């Protein structure tokens, strides 16, 4: 009987201890843990904010400078496809005109033909530019058609009237490099044809333009391949890299991640960009989501641009064709450059020759 009473007493004591432990754990869960998490969050926000504004505390600045010049305008200005509203896009004559304007870099796109020639042309398919239902890589270079008289401009609601334009052939990238000389080039490799990356690099080296070219592609795998193949050549971020940068910016960990690209080229939600999306994105929902995302980023992107500049990465906006769009760009503290289809108009505007 005394033994049974002792056991009952021990059981009650154990229950009291268990209740006390539960009370302590509950207090920890509801009072102490949130406080700890709150303080950790405060520390995280403080550290990330400091490192965001002083990124070189945790990451070394990139010193692979673009050869683009800011001297004339205070920022880089690129002639998009040579200036698609002032001449026939991606033609040698238009590139020469952009070169003669001075102080510009020239933007272009390249594809590969069936006989492995690297040709300067934006569309991998010939329908828009030549009216022919064929891919560029289905034709030998000598078989490529002439450019048609009325060419729809991607970032404007108009067509370029090339009726009186004499030069309607697609130039070879090698010939363009020779013609442009020291004029810097920004180029996108549009297709993933076998050997195109290597052939483009071969042409760039042959023409001694490794320090005067910024290149890239939309495909992440090819972007990484370019960096490994030619680390001395500047490269722009592909879409996947930009999203990685942007998500890191939103959640605060951007200062702690590596950025492999040398420039970030991003669109503004201009009238021209809306037109381009209308043509290229058939789904109204996808188009609306993309345009609204770009509108949103425009309000919060400037601190990101400044951060990128401090890390040696140059932010460039495309494609800017109207006076009010240029004025909007110039409000961004972190602006490094723009691309435009009307470089001569913008030069006259900036130099007070045109209202």
ZIZISUL-V750018 format. One line per field, one symbol per residue. ss: DSSP state (a for helix, b for strand, c for the rest). psi: psi as a letter, one per 40 degrees, with the letter a starting at -180 (. if undefined). Layout:
ss->???
psi->???
This chain:
ss->caaaaaaaaaaaaaaaaaaaaaaaaaaaaaaaaaaaaaaaaaaaaaaaaaaaacaaaccccccccccccccccccbbbbbcccccccccccaaaaaaaaaacccbbbbbbbbcccccbbbccccbcaaaaccccbaaaccaaaccccccbbbccccccbbbccccccccccbaaaaaaaaccccbbbbbccccccaaaaaaaaaaaccccccbbbbcccaaaaaaaaaaccccbbbccaaaaaaaaaaaaaccaaaccccccbbbbbcccaaaaaaaaaacccaaaaaaaaaaaaaaaaacaaaaaaaaacccbbbbbccccaaaaaaacccccccbbbbccaaaaaaaaccccc
psi->dddddddddddddddddddddddddddddddddddddddddddddddddddddgdeddhiihegiieiheddeeihhhhhfegeeeihifiddddddddddieiihiiiiihidffhhihidheiedddeehgiideeiideehiiiidhhhhdfieiihhfdehdhfihiiddddddddbehihhihhdifihedddddddddddeffdeehhiiidhddddddddddgeehiiihiddddddddddddeeedeeiihdieihhiiigiddddddddddhdhddddddddddddddddeedddddddddeehhhhiihheidddddddeehdehdiiiiegddddddddeeei.
